Amino acid sequence: MSTTEQRVAIVTGAARGIGAATAVRLAAEGRAVAVLDLDEAACKDTVETITAAGGTAVAIGCDVSDSAQVEAAVERVVSLLGAPTILVNNAGVLRDNLLFKMSDTDWDTVMNVHLRGAFLMSKACQKHMVAAKFGRIVSLSSSSALGNRGQANYSAAKAGLQGFTKTLAIELGKFGITANAVAPGFIVTEMTAHTAARVGMDFEDFQAAAATQIPVQRVGRPDDVANAIAFFTGEAAGFVSGQVMYVAGGPLS
């Protein structure tokens, strides 16, 4: 880091998968990390991994789609670690189904967690970033933003996050705040395991089939995404804003 000040980062959906890998990576970069998830107890492993390596982390339970919980969570972070100047909007859920089978609740749940959650978290954190004249907001999009069968809700939400990101970059840039998005392709997580189950495939076979369609001939891991997020949140990325980086092992059309 180019500053002696320890930046405080919030990573949502950080109990497992990409969120956990990101929290661990940012802690390794010298950040104090608030590990947020719906179930605070589920954050224990991530926090212990960070603290065992000599880092600083706290677990925070929060439903990112609930404005009161978001405000309370951010204020708790301020009291425990300090004002957050790095935010990673990673929290997400799947409610996959074909359009004619998709319920209103399936649609609303995905929109509330992905889009409303990113909106509420960004709104709550930006005032601390403005005061610090420094901020990094990274939101997790997906290759599904380009369209994916059975994911009308998820695809729409992930595409929406790209527009949200570009707008934040325009509005907040003058305060020293950047906003970018990372859009993973096939990453081995519980979510992709659920997708394999939905289509009736063994998860190992599902991964092998996916790898044949990826130019680098392998599927992604959470650390691959965490690496990209770490770049966007770094001190040296201050002139990179409003961008969407696809972490997918090759170009996507």
Secondary structure, DSSP 8 states (H G I E B T S, - for coil): --SSS--EEEETTTTSHHHHHHHHHHHHTT-EEEEEESSGGGGHHHHHHHHHTT-EEEEEE--TT-HHHHHHHHHHHHHHT--EEEEEE-------B-GGG--HHHHHHHHIIIIIHHHHHHHHHHHHHHHHT-EEEEEE--GGGG--TTBHHHHHHHHHHHHHHHHHHHHHGGGTEEEEEEEE-SB-SHHHHHHHHHTT--HHHHHHHHHTTSTTSS-B-HHHHHHHHHHHHSGGGTT--S-EEEESSS---
